[in-house]
Amino acid sequence: MLGISVPLPPLALWFGRFVLIAHGIEAIAAVVLAPDRGQRSLPYGIYVFFVGTVGLTELLETNLWPQR
């Protein structure tokens, strides 16, 4: 068994590409939206790229207008 490589099925490769593209789109959205929410754009975009939808949801749940 050692030394024998088993190729990944095409479905797994397609899924991996889809996940990377989805995380990239979420990261771009976070970079654009972060300054409006009081966050630094590049660090938050990197955070959202690695965390995914949860990070983007956290960003979108921040209050734009603080209560007085």
Order of alpha helices (4+ residues) and beta strands (2+ residues): alpha-alpha-alpha
